[in-house]
Amino acid sequence: MIATETTTGNPMPAQRPRLRRSDVPSYLASKHGIDIAVSTLAKLATIGGGPAMQYSGRIPLYHVQDLDAWAEERLSKAVRSTSERGRRNL
């Protein structure tokens, strides 16, 4: 099994189905190129708008599939110029 580094410096198995909040930023950065702080994830967990999570006791856990879906929702469709970004399909 391949191990990667977490933000806490501990090795993390690449195949974990759920990640702790502290592991989410490195996952999103490496897989989707999205930089997000742990504190932002904590705030989004409070006010809404973040990825779906489950709890194991008091520990929030994020399913990898939910993180992937949330990341895709945040990304725009592919464009060839900045002028395409504001276009709407009417």
C-alpha positions as CSV (number, residue, x, y, z in Angstrom):
1,M,0.0,0.0,0.0
2,I,1.3,3.4,-0.9
3,A,1.7,6.0,1.9
4,T,1.5,9.7,1.6
5,E,2.2,12.5,4.0
6,T,-0.6,14.2,5.9
7,T,-0.5,17.8,7.1
8,T,0.4,16.5,10.5
9,G,3.4,14.6,9.0
10,N,2.0,11.2,9.7
11,P,1.9,8.6,6.9
12,M,-1.6,8.2,5.5
13,P,-2.6,5.1,3.5
14,A,-3.7,6.2,0.0
15,Q,-6.8,3.9,0.2
16,R,-8.6,5.3,3.3
17,P,-12.3,5.7,2.6
18,R,-12.8,8.5,5.1
19,L,-10.3,11.3,6.1
20,R,-10.0,13.4,9.2
21,R,-10.4,17.1,8.8
22,S,-6.7,17.7,9.1
23,D,-6.0,15.3,6.2
24,V,-8.6,16.9,3.8
25,P,-6.5,19.9,2.6
26,S,-3.6,17.8,1.4
27,Y,-6.0,15.4,-0.3
28,L,-7.9,18.2,-2.1
29,A,-4.6,20.0,-3.1
30,S,-3.0,16.8,-4.5
31,K,-6.1,15.4,-6.3
32,H,-8.0,18.5,-7.4
33,G,-5.5,21.4,-7.0
34,I,-7.8,23.1,-4.5
35,D,-6.1,24.8,-1.6
36,I,-8.2,25.1,1.5
37,A,-7.3,25.6,5.2
38,V,-8.5,23.3,8.0
39,S,-10.0,26.4,9.6
40,T,-12.1,27.1,6.5
41,L,-13.4,23.5,6.6
42,A,-14.3,24.0,10.2
43,K,-16.2,27.2,9.4
44,L,-18.0,25.6,6.5
45,A,-19.0,22.7,8.8
46,T,-20.7,25.3,11.0
47,I,-22.3,27.6,8.4
48,G,-22.8,25.2,5.6
49,G,-21.4,25.0,2.1
50,G,-18.6,22.5,2.8
51,P,-18.3,18.9,1.9
52,A,-20.6,16.3,3.5
53,M,-19.2,14.7,6.6
54,Q,-20.0,12.0,9.1
55,Y,-19.1,11.8,12.7
56,S,-17.3,9.1,14.6
57,G,-18.0,10.3,18.2
58,R,-17.0,13.9,18.1
59,I,-14.5,13.5,15.2
60,P,-15.7,14.7,11.7
61,L,-14.8,12.3,8.9
62,Y,-15.0,13.1,5.2
63,H,-15.7,10.4,2.7
64,V,-13.4,10.6,-0.3
65,Q,-16.3,10.4,-2.7
66,D,-18.0,13.3,-1.0
67,L,-14.8,15.4,-1.2
68,D,-14.4,14.6,-4.9
69,A,-18.1,15.6,-5.6
70,W,-17.7,18.8,-3.6
71,A,-14.5,19.7,-5.4
72,E,-16.1,19.2,-8.8
73,E,-19.0,21.4,-7.8
74,R,-16.5,24.2,-6.9
75,L,-14.7,24.0,-10.2
76,S,-16.1,25.7,-13.4
77,K,-16.4,24.0,-16.7
78,A,-13.3,24.2,-18.9
79,V,-13.0,27.4,-20.9
80,R,-10.6,28.5,-23.6
81,S,-10.6,32.2,-22.7
82,T,-11.6,34.4,-19.8
83,S,-14.5,35.8,-21.8
84,E,-16.2,32.4,-21.9
85,R,-16.3,32.3,-18.1
86,G,-19.2,34.7,-17.9
87,R,-21.3,33.3,-20.8
88,R,-24.6,31.7,-20.1
89,N,-26.2,29.1,-22.4
90,L,-29.5,30.8,-23.3
